[in-house]
Amino acid sequence: MPSTTHAGAGRRPVALLATAALLAVGVAGCGSSETPSSAAAGPSASASVAAGVVGIRDPWVKAADKGMTAAFGTLVNDTETDVTITGASTEVSRMELHEMTMKDGKMVMQAKPGGIVIKAKSTHVLEPGGDHLMLMDVKQPVQAGDELTFTLTFADLRTQTFTAVAKPFTGAQESYAPGHGASPTPGMSMSPAS
């Protein structure tokens, strides 16, 4: 009898290891190509894992009580061809694709001609002081912790939805070029309203 008990006890760890290995393979098959650090980055990371035209890592939107704000993150193109975003939308505000550029010796924000291109097998960062998704006139306050849903439209008319969490941010004191769009006014700051 002791040898049967010993043999049975020896099989249990092997069976447990085999079960664990099968579970690991199953979970890996359902996982994403995100790195472990970005997948565990926080509440917005789960939104960035959804399959779509591009991957979206660490999406966030700048908290603002009124006026304008922007959405940021890292766009990942794992395909063999360039991908172009031609538009963005959200229920909170009308949107434009924006860039920062030098005009008359001053950094100004303006609509990005031709859209945002994510080169094949590369990433494109949307960040304060660079390319970003601009919310032109928020209908309600966007408070820290709010989750906003955005839809990207691509040159081939495909769309992709993602969620971004609002965060407070006071850097990148960006301003609009005179005459840009209907809502912006020259010198308007992107810092949150106090």
NORNORMO-V966683 format. One line per field, one symbol per residue. ss: DSSP state (H for helix, E for strand, C for the rest). psi: psi as a letter, one per 30 degrees, with the letter a starting at -180 (. if undefined). A space follows every 10 residues. Layout:
ss->???
psi->???
This chain:
ss->CHHHHHHHHH HHHHHHHHHH HHHHHHHHHH CCCCCHHHHC CCCCHHHHCC CCCCEEEEEE EECECCCCEE EEEEEEECCC CCEEEEEEEE CCECEEEEEE EEECCEEEEE ECCCCEEECC CEEEEECCCC CEEEECCCCC CECCCCEEEE EEEECCCCEE EEEEEEECCC CCCCCECCCC CCCCCECCCC CCCC
psi->eeeeeeeeee eeeeeeeeee eeeeeeeeff algkleeffg faefeefffk kaelkjkhkl kkkkelblal klakkkjglf lkkkkfllll ffllllkllk lkkhgkklkl kjkfajkjlk halkkjlkga kljkjeikfl kjlkfkkkkk kkkleggllk klkkkkkkkg aiillkkkgj leelkkgklf kkk.
